[in-house]
Amino acid sequence: MFDQALPPTQLIALFEQLPGCWGCKDTQSRFVHVNKAYANLVGVSSPNALVGQTDDDLPGRLASCAARFQQQDKQVLATGRPMRVLNIHPYANGDWQAHVFTKILWKDDCGRVLGTIFHGQPLDENPMLEVGQWLCKAFEGQGDAAFSTHRADLSVHLSNRESEVLFFHLYGKKPQFIAHALGVSVKTVENHFANLRVKLGAGSKTEIVDKALELGVGCKIPASLLNQQLTMVLAN
């Protein structure tokens, strides 16, 4: 979308013109600049209020995830690879919101690493995950195959826990991660997978993804997850 090696002044000017939440940090995870949208989201008086601060200085409950935010920054700096993170948090106005943040390297025009650049977009009812899954199927050698976006007439009623397990599974998370995130045992998660296979008519865990997309379930964040604080690196 932009040249990550732009001089800082040009990069900051660009942040103010782009939609969504934008900002950059130095190699020590200190904020160098954030745009107004990010400042409003986290609840600070102005973008300048965060300059020189770290995630530990974020308002409210956001600071409780500071160590994980900083570890994500370190991973991007160490690997040079972009990272996508699902964040669910209570923000300044008290509402719980879900965003997908993308983090990439920030370099100068000589290729020296200055830190990281981040961009956040709200995860609403847009079928981002669904479209991505269909694109992946198309690139798996199915070529010109046409994928129907029409929903089957069959109504699938999932429990809250089944919806949560399905959501994490669609994002590539393993049973151990799901069990930890939901505060249940791995055996309980496996039982939910068994129920999902029956309800979706899937023969395996892998087929659960295809069946869920065909039936139009699992593409939105379950409402029951929108009151649990979470920061989760998404599968690439």
Rosetta blueprint (number, residue, H / E / L):
1 M L
2 F L
3 D L
4 Q L
5 A L
6 L L
7 P L
8 P H
9 T H
10 Q H
11 L H
12 I H
13 A H
14 L H
15 F H
16 E L
17 Q L
18 L L
19 P L
20 G L
21 C E
22 W E
23 G E
24 C E
25 K E
26 D E
27 T L
28 Q L
29 S L
30 R L
31 F E
32 V E
33 H E
34 V E
35 N L
36 K H
37 A H
38 Y H
39 A H
40 N H
41 L H
42 V H
43 G L
44 V L
45 S L
46 S L
47 P H
48 N H
49 A H
50 L H
51 V L
52 G L
53 Q L
54 T L
55 D H
56 D H
57 D H
58 L L
59 P L
60 G H
61 R H
62 L H
63 A H
64 S H
65 C H
66 A H
67 A H
68 R H
69 F H
70 Q H
71 Q H
72 Q H
73 D H
74 K H
75 Q H
76 V H
77 L H
78 A H
79 T H
80 G L
81 R L
82 P L
83 M E
84 R E
85 V E
86 L E
87 N E
88 I E
89 H E
90 P E
91 Y L
92 A L
93 N L
94 G L
95 D L
96 W E
97 Q E
98 A E
99 H E
100 V E
101 F E
102 T E
103 K E
104 I E
105 L E
106 W E
107 K E
108 D L
109 D L
110 C L
111 G L
112 R L
113 V E
114 L E
115 G E
116 T E
117 I E
118 F E
119 H E
120 G E
121 Q E
122 P E
123 L L
124 D L
125 E L
126 N L
127 P L
128 M H
129 L H
130 E H
131 V H
132 G H
133 Q H
134 W H
135 L H
136 C H
137 K H
138 A H
139 F H
140 E H
141 G H
142 Q H
143 G L
144 D L
145 A L
146 A L
147 F L
148 S L
149 T L
150 H L
151 R L
152 A L
153 D L
154 L L
155 S L
156 V L
157 H L
158 L L
159 S L
160 N H
161 R H
162 E H
163 S H
164 E H
165 V H
166 L H
167 F H
168 F H
169 H H
170 L H
171 Y L
172 G L
173 K L
174 K L
175 P H
176 Q H
177 F H
178 I H
179 A H
180 H H
181 A H
182 L H
183 G L
184 V L
185 S L
186 V H
187 K H
188 T H
189 V H
190 E H
191 N H
192 H H
193 F H
194 A H
195 N H
196 L H
197 R H
198 V H
199 K H
200 L H
201 G L
202 A L
203 G L
204 S L
205 K H
206 T H
207 E H
208 I H
209 V H
210 D H
211 K H
212 A H
213 L H
214 E H
215 L H
216 G L
217 V L
218 G L
219 C L
220 K L
221 I L
222 P L
223 A H
224 S H
225 L H
226 L L
227 N L
228 Q L
229 Q L
230 L E
231 T E
232 M E
233 V E
234 L L
235 A L
236 N L
